[in-house]
């Protein structure tokens, strides 16, 4: 293949939708190139998951100290400047580490902006790079409100780079990013107001559990305004005036626009070469192939029903590695994919949702776990889950709100994915005492 093209496979973007599969692909003898205009590794390691969870770690410590008040003496407080500095220490080495792994596998990293010239050629800052197959893996970017003064608002990346936390913050939106950063900013001492687009937060999660998280945040001083209808931003000295509703306004030190994320499909030349896409992303078939047969897509840039999460992108990238290296010709078959929102407490889920279970008359078991002996160890005050079973008592889905919800759902994943029966469940012995053992006992 490379006698006609510069590369066998050329990736546009260097995130998890690329490098997890590109590295073993190159190691299998395929000539690979990666085009990247920003930091190597993409959003997740540089200004997404890794940065967010590092800023969240002090929050979980603070919450634990609150629950153990009296058992543990002393008042803890988050030092925002030091927390952000710690975040930077964690993520600063990641682009070099990922880039080193990529280069050591024999992959060329081509720094610059790529635009399709034809279905086998990408111009990188005007220089042509050709390939037999091309993978679009450009991910998502923050959505920005199209209203007067929108330049006065900021995105999630800018929030995580703040060296000083403003006294008063408005966060617009009530999805993943909003609710996670509400939790962090409030815990660090900021006065936070959430301006919601509609009347529900975290629409993809079980609403009774979402309401428990919101009620807890309200008790901590966070204000929620439903159906806010934000209309404009204005500068007033060192403050920003946020206009919303019927002639209502707020004066704050900083505004976070957390109104969602949109696919990076603009200015790639997709229309010019006939690749089909829409506002949700690039359209692919069951082989992650676009309507232009040598062009594929991977990661969050795809229009798909599966959650646009890092593990999904890794799975897709690995699938393409197997396909391009000749190890598989089968269509992609997704496993169950869990989701979590890192509020405090967390909400996590996998498999069949509670609403779907009710519509299909599945067995539903609701567990209030505050009284469970192991939950008492950590003095949890909000701890509930709902388990969904079929007629043979095979676990189909689970959702939980608790301080350890992500670990609980990870524990239950094998039962959902592999449809374990009672005998198979009984053969798995977890370390004891642990949240895994406590969770498995519920089955």
C-alpha positions, 0 to 999 in steps of 0.5 A, spaced: 500 500 500 505 504 501 508 504 494 502 509 492 501 513 499 505 516 504 501 511 509 497 505 510 493 508 515 492 516 517 489 518 523 486 525 524 486 527 531 491 524 537 486 522 542 483 515 545 479 514 538 486 514 535 492 512 539 490 506 543 489 502 536 494 506 532 500 503 537 498 496 536 497 497 529 504 500 527 507 495 531 503 489 527 507 492 521 502 497 518 505 504 516 501 509 520 501 517 521 497 521 526 495 529 525 494 533 531 494 541 531 493 541 539 496 537 545 498 529 543 492 525 547 486 529 545 481 532 550 481 526 556 488 526 558 490 534 557 483 538 559 478 533 560 477 526 564 484 526 568 484 534 570 477 533 572 478 527 577 484 530 580 480 537 581 475 532 584 479 528 589 480 534 594 472 534 594 471 527 596 476 528 601 472 534 604 466 530 604 469 524 607 472 529 613 465 531 614 462 525 615 467 523 620 466 529 624 467 528 631 471 521 629 476 525 626 478 532 628 480 538 625 476 543 619 479 541 612 479 547 606 480 546 599 486 550 597 484 552 590 491 554 587 494 548 590 489 544 587 490 547 580 497 546 581 497 539 583 492 538 577 497 541 572 503 536 575 498 530 574 497 532 566 503 535 564 507 529 563 501 526 559 502 529 552 510 527 552 508 520 555 503 518 550 507 522 544 513 517 546 509 511 546 506 513 539 513 515 536 517 509 539 512 504 535 514 507 529 508 512 528 509 519 525 506 525 528 505 530 524 503 537 527 498 542 524 491 543 522 489 537 517 483 539 511 481 533 506 483 535 499 480 528 496 479 521 500 486 519 500 489 526 501 489 531 507 493 537 507 496 539 513 498 546 513 498 546 506 502 540 505 499 534 502 499 527 506 496 521 503 494 514 505 490 508 503 485 509 509 484 515 513 480 515 520 477 521 522 478 522 530 477 529 532 473 528 538 468 534 541 469 541 543 465 545 548 458 548 545 458 556 546 451 560 546 450 564 540 447 570 544 450 577 545 456 578 549 458 570 549 465 572 549 465 574 556 463 566 558 468 561 559 469 553 557 471 547 562 478 547 559 478 555 562 475 553 568 480 548 570 486 553 569 483 558 573 489 560 578 484 563 583 477 561 584 472 567 583 467 568 589 461 568 585 460 563 579 454 562 574 454 555 571 450 555 565 447 548 563 445 542 567 449 536 564 455 532 566 460 538 566 456 543 569 454 538 575 461 536 576 464 543 576 458 545 580 460 540 585 468 542 585 466 550 585 462 549 591 466 545 595 472 550 594 468 556 597 465 559 591 458 562 591 455 558 585 448 559 581 446 554 576 442 556 570 438 550 567 436 550 560 430 546 562 427 543 568 431 537 569 438 536 570 442 530 568 437 527 563 440 521 562 440 519 569 435 516 574 431 522 576 430 520 583 437 520 584 439 526 580 434 530 585 438 527 591 444 530 588 441 537 587 438 537 594 444 536 597 447 541 593 442 546 595 443 545 602 450 547 601 448 553 598 448 552 590 442 555 587 438 552 581 434 556 576 430 552 572 428 554 564 432 560 565 432 562 558 439 566 558 439 572 553 445 576 554 452 577 558 454 584 559 461 587 562 460 591 568 467 593 571 470 587 573 463 583 573 459 580 568 452 581 568 448 575 566 441 577 563 436 571 563 428 570 564 423 576 564 428 581 565 432 578 571 440 579 572 445 576 576 452 580 577 458 575 578 465 574 577 465 568 572 461 565 567 462 557 565 458 556 559 457 548 560 451 547 555 454 541 552 459 539 547 459 538 539 463 534 534 469 537 531 467 536 523 467 544 521 473 546 517 475 539 515 473 539 508 468 533 509 462 536 505 467 537 499 469 530 499 462 527 500 463 524 507 456 524 510 455 528 517 450 532 521 450 536 527 451 529 532 457 527 528 460 523 522 455 518 520 458 511 520 456 504 518 457 497 523 464 497 521 465 505 523 466 506 515 463 512 512 459 513 506 466 514 502 469 507 503 476 508 505 474 513 510 473 511 517 471 515 524 472 513 531 471 516 538 466 522 540 466 525 533 461 519 531 454 520 531 452 514 535 447 512 540 453 509 545 455 514 550 461 518 548 466 517 553 473 515 553 472 507 554 467 507 548 473 511 544 478 506 546 474 500 544 472 503 537 480 505 536 482 497 538 476 495 533 479 499 527 486 496 529 483 489 529 480 490 522 486 494 519 491 489 521 486 483 518 485 480 525 477 481 524 472 482 518 466 482 523 462 488 524 463 492 531 459 489 537 459 494 543 459 491 550 455 494 555 458 501 557 457 504 563 456 512 565 458 516 571 457 523 573 462 525 578 458 529 583 459 528 590 455 523 591 456 520 584 451 517 580 453 511 575 449 506 571 450 500 566 445 496 562 437 497 562 435 503 565 429 504 570 424 507 566 426 501 560 425 496 566 418 499 568 416 499 560 418 492 559 416 489 566 422 487 568 424 485 575 426 491 579 429 491 586 430 498 590 435 498 595 436 503 600 443 502 602 445 507 608 443 501 613 448 496 610 454 495 615 459 496 610 456 503 608 456 505 615 463 504 615 464 510 611 458 513 614 454 514 608 448 518 608 446 518 601 446 511 598 441 507 594 441 503 588 436 499 583 437 493 580 434 490 574 433 483 573 430 478 567 425 472 569 431 468 570 434 473 575 440 475 570 442 482 572 440 486 566 442 493 569 444 497 575 444 504 577 446 507 584 447 514 587 452 513 593 460 516 594 462 509 591 457 508 585 463 508 580 466 502 584 459 499 585 457 499 577 464 497 575 463 491 580 457 489 577 459 490 569 461 482 568 454 480 571 451 485 566 455 483 560 456 476 560 449 475 563 451 470 569 446 466 572 446 464 580 451 459 580 456 463 576 455 469 581 456 464 586 463 462 584 465 469 584 469 470 591 471 478 592 476 480 597 472 481 604 471 486 606 470 491 600 465 495 596 465 489 591 463 484 596 458 488 599 455 489 592 455 482 589 451 480 595 445 484 593 445 479 587 
